[in-house]
Amino acid sequence: MGNVRYPYVFSSINVGNVELPNRIVFPAWQPNYANEDGTVSGKLKDFYTAIADGGCGLVFSGSAVVSSDTRAFERAMRLYAEEHVPGFRQLFFEVEKRGSVPALQLVHYGRQDSSTLTGGELLAPSAIPCPVMSKLDPNYRVREMTHEDIQRVRGDFISAAVRAVEAGAKIVEVHVAHGYLLNEFLSPYTNKRNDEYGGSVERRARLIVEIIEGIKARIGSRAAISVRVSGHEFVEGGLKPDDFKDIIPLFEDAGMDMLNVAAGVYASMERIIPPASLGIAPHIGIASQLKEYASVPVCAVGSILSLETAESFIASGKVDMVAMGRAQVADPELVNKSASGREHEIRRCTRCNECMFWTRNAPEMSCSVNPALKARERVNGRPLASSTLTDPLYEIG
Ligand SMILES: Cc1cc2nc3c(=O)[nH]c(=O)nc-3n(C[C@H](O)[C@H](O)[C@H](O)COP(=O)(O)O)c2cc1C
């Protein structure tokens, strides 16, 4: 029997061959909890399984890096070698055991990385420095990718996706959002190439299309493919929703089964993780516009904090699924509590953005309202309090 209060949220939906039990998604969320060697730690497992326990239908873990030359975060998850697989196998098993669909996002950070961390030049479609990371990283260096680099990175994405599926992921997500490498290829803001990977929309999309096709060819119907895009980059000369009219059919023809619509790049960080000042669901219009161009299910994200809001967007046909990041970090039981009419028990996200650990040089993600994710670190010898928080990335943007 369906849920009386949220019948749309609690109706199943298919992504490719994969049936989701409900329409609430936990979006990829990199908390810097991996072991030093990039394998899945107990803390990571606890983090994602708590959200599966809480009733979320589709849990994206990751992002996990696909290549050894990209890192961005010291404790990023990695999936470029066989030794990374067993941890994900356990994690996916635990998520699935709880009735959620286990999924993984794959990323190459491209120019939005740190040469100090990677120990070398960063890769990008064109040698244009990221205005944010080039200020933050004293060793910042970026270079244009050669054809060999492109071929290698394409292979890395495909191999990592195959590893993820062999480990039990039911959906693999290609990260084409937030200004990372594949977003950089797609966008005229960052891609100034004159070869077959730059110029027209078909050329800027080519690497992504090749990756989707390559993954599909290897995994067949064993798992589905999601693509996460920034439907609006909010930078001068960047991608806008209208551009996706031509892009989405290319991804669908290549084998995309789900479109996950985010927003922003590092230079517009306030759109990646919208602050409270932008209101509730500031990007729902972007996702619903992209849905007009898509035949696959579309997911929205960004300051959607209650199932009531999610229900209204799904019921009105604006989108098919709703991702709730900070809201489920604040209370991983949000879905189950809402389903059983216990909304008053939900610990609400205040959007204090303590979770943006990188903005204050904290070693890992914490949450000011979830006691299980309390900050353990101290800043300048003082215990961390929300009054000590600063958002330098917001300011630079
Ligand atoms: C700590 C943290 C880590 C994140 N990591 C990722 C990531 O690895 N991949 C990704 O696509 N988005 C990532 N995001 C963005 C979220 O998935 C989500 O799109 C964003 O928080 C806005 O949704 P919300 O308002 O529901 O939190 C991260 C956000 C935060 C705060």
The ligand as an SDF file (V2000), in Angstrom:
LIG
                    3D

 31 33  0  0  0  0  0  0  0  0999 V2000
   30.5730   17.9400    2.0690 C   0  0  0  0  0  0  0  0  0  0  0  0
   29.9910   17.8870    0.7010 C   0  0  0  0  0  0  0  0  0  0  0  0
   30.5100   17.0000   -0.2270 C   0  0  0  0  0  0  0  0  0  0  0  0
   29.9570   16.9170   -1.5040 C   0  0  0  0  0  0  0  0  0  0  0  0
   30.4790   16.0150   -2.3970 N   0  0  0  0  0  0  0  0  0  0  0  0
   29.9550   15.9080   -3.6390 C   0  0  0  0  0  0  0  0  0  0  0  0
   30.4610   14.9710   -4.5640 C   0  0  0  0  0  0  0  0  0  0  0  0
   31.3930   14.2120   -4.2890 O   0  0  0  0  0  0  0  0  0  0  0  0
   29.8800   14.9180   -5.7930 N   0  0  0  0  0  0  0  0  0  0  0  0
   28.8310   15.7260   -6.1600 C   0  0  0  0  0  0  0  0  0  0  0  0
   28.3440   15.6310   -7.2770 O   0  0  0  0  0  0  0  0  0  0  0  0
   28.3330   16.6260   -5.2780 N   0  0  0  0  0  0  0  0  0  0  0  0
   28.8550   16.7240   -4.0460 C   0  0  0  0  0  0  0  0  0  0  0  0
   28.3220   17.6300   -3.1600 N   0  0  0  0  0  0  0  0  0  0  0  0
   27.1160   18.4010   -3.5380 C   0  0  0  0  0  0  0  0  0  0  0  0
   25.8540   17.6600   -3.0810 C   0  0  0  0  0  0  0  0  0  0  0  0
   25.7250   16.4220   -3.7290 O   0  0  0  0  0  0  0  0  0  0  0  0
   24.5720   18.4800   -3.3550 C   0  0  0  0  0  0  0  0  0  0  0  0
   24.4110   18.6350   -4.7370 O   0  0  0  0  0  0  0  0  0  0  0  0
   24.5970   19.8380   -2.6780 C   0  0  0  0  0  0  0  0  0  0  0  0
   24.9320   19.7060   -1.3180 O   0  0  0  0  0  0  0  0  0  0  0  0
   23.2560   20.5640   -2.7940 C   0  0  0  0  0  0  0  0  0  0  0  0
   22.2280   19.7450   -2.2870 O   0  0  0  0  0  0  0  0  0  0  0  0
   21.5640   19.9820   -0.8110 P   0  0  0  0  0  0  0  0  0  0  0  0
   21.0800   21.3890   -0.7900 O   0  0  0  0  0  0  0  0  0  0  0  0
   20.4450   18.9790   -0.7590 O   0  0  0  0  0  0  0  0  0  0  0  0
   22.6280   19.7370    0.1870 O   0  0  0  0  0  0  0  0  0  0  0  0
   28.8640   17.7500   -1.8640 C   0  0  0  0  0  0  0  0  0  0  0  0
   28.3570   18.6470   -0.9300 C   0  0  0  0  0  0  0  0  0  0  0  0
   28.9000   18.7370    0.3330 C   0  0  0  0  0  0  0  0  0  0  0  0
   28.3250   19.7140    1.3130 C   0  0  0  0  0  0  0  0  0  0  0  0
  1  2  1  0
  2  3  1  0
  2 30  2  0
  3  4  2  0
  4  5  1  0
  4 28  1  0
  5  6  2  0
  6  7  1  0
  6 13  1  0
  7  8  2  0
  7  9  1  0
  9 10  1  0
 10 11  2  0
 10 12  1  0
 12 13  2  0
 13 14  1  0
 14 15  1  0
 14 28  1  0
 15 16  1  0
 16 17  1  0
 16 18  1  0
 18 19  1  0
 18 20  1  0
 20 21  1  0
 20 22  1  0
 22 23  1  0
 23 24  1  0
 24 25  2  0
 24 26  1  0
 24 27  1  0
 28 29  2  0
 29 30  1  0
 30 31  1  0
M  END
$$$$
